[in-house]
Amino acid sequence: MSGAHALLRHAAPAAIAPGTVEPTRDAAPWEPRIGLALGGGAARGWAHIGVIRALDEAGIHPAVVAGCSIGAVVGGCFAAGKLDALAEFALSLTRRRVLGLLDPRLSGSGLIG
């Protein structure tokens, strides 16, 4: 067991909420939780969907999800239980449909309106 993993495995909670009972020595050992950080970039974002599905099939369920750009969209859809709908949308995209989503005006805050 690595030093960092050992530290996480045996770390005590920072505080006990009022009205709760402090765990006894007989309590189950603390289990580490996993967080998922999703990055930006459309192609990478669509790949996040497959990674999340693979983690789910392996029985790994993130306790925290964060992301930027398309990673935030995928993470939000995952958290809302709408990952299948997002995957259907991604698979329905064609070159013509993507071009229809673009806003080619030079004035404004960005390329996609």
C-alpha positions in Angstrom: 0.0 0.0 0.0 1.5 3.4 -1.0 2.0 6.0 1.6 -0.7 8.3 0.1 -3.2 5.5 0.0 -2.4 4.4 3.5 -2.9 8.0 4.7 -6.3 8.2 3.0 -7.3 4.8 4.2 -6.7 5.6 7.8 -7.6 9.4 7.9 -10.1 10.3 10.5 -13.0 12.6 9.6 -12.2 16.3 10.2 -15.2 16.9 12.4 -18.2 15.0 13.8 -21.5 16.8 13.2 -23.5 17.7 16.3 -26.0 15.0 17.3 -24.1 12.2 15.6 -22.3 9.4 17.3 -18.6 9.1 16.9 -17.6 5.9 15.2 -16.3 3.1 17.4 -13.3 0.9 16.8 -15.7 -1.8 15.6 -16.9 0.4 12.8 -16.0 -0.6 9.2 -12.8 1.0 8.0 -13.0 4.2 6.1 -13.2 3.6 2.3 -11.6 6.1 -0.1 -13.9 7.9 -2.6 -13.1 8.7 -6.2 -13.6 12.1 -7.9 -13.8 12.5 -11.6 -12.3 15.6 -13.4 -13.4 16.0 -17.0 -11.5 18.2 -19.4 -12.5 20.4 -22.4 -12.4 19.7 -26.1 -15.3 18.3 -28.0 -13.7 15.0 -29.1 -12.3 14.4 -25.6 -15.7 15.3 -24.2 -17.6 12.7 -26.2 -14.9 10.2 -25.1 -15.8 11.0 -21.5 -19.2 9.3 -22.0 -17.5 6.0 -22.8 -15.1 6.3 -19.8 -18.0 7.0 -17.4 -19.9 4.0 -18.8 -16.8 1.8 -18.4 -16.3 3.0 -14.8 -20.0 2.2 -14.1 -19.7 -1.3 -15.6 -16.6 -1.8 -13.4 -18.6 -0.8 -10.3 -16.7 2.4 -9.8 -19.1 5.3 -9.0 -17.5 8.8 -8.6 -18.6 10.7 -5.5 -17.7 14.0 -7.1 -17.7 15.1 -10.7 -16.2 18.3 -12.1 -15.4 19.5 -15.6 -14.7 22.4 -17.8 -16.3 23.2 -21.2 -17.7 20.0 -22.7 -16.5 18.1 -19.6 -18.9 20.2 -17.5 -21.7 19.3 -19.9 -20.9 15.6 -19.8 -20.4 15.7 -16.0 -23.7 17.6 -15.5 -25.6 15.2 -17.7 -24.0 12.3 -15.8 -25.0 13.8 -12.5 -28.6 14.4 -13.7 -28.9 10.9 -15.1 -29.1 12.1 -18.7 -26.0 10.6 -20.1 -27.8 8.4 -22.5 -29.7 11.4 -24.0 -26.4 13.2 -24.4 -24.8 10.2 -26.1 -27.7 10.0 -28.5 -27.3 13.7 -29.3 -23.5 13.3 -29.9 -24.1 10.3 -32.2 -26.6 12.3 -34.2 -24.2 15.1 -35.0 -23.2 15.4 -38.6 -20.9 17.9 -40.3 -23.9 19.8 -41.5 -25.6 19.8 -38.1 -22.4 21.1 -36.4 -22.1 23.9 -39.0 -25.7 24.8 -38.3 -24.8 25.3 -34.6 -22.0 27.8 -35.4 -22.5 31.5 -35.4 -20.0 33.0 -37.9 -20.5 36.7 -36.8 -17.2 38.3 -36.0 -18.8 40.6 -33.4 -19.9 39.0 -30.2 -18.4 36.9 -27.4 -17.7 33.7 -29.2 -18.0 31.5 -32.2 -21.0 29.5 -31.0 -23.9 31.8 -30.0 
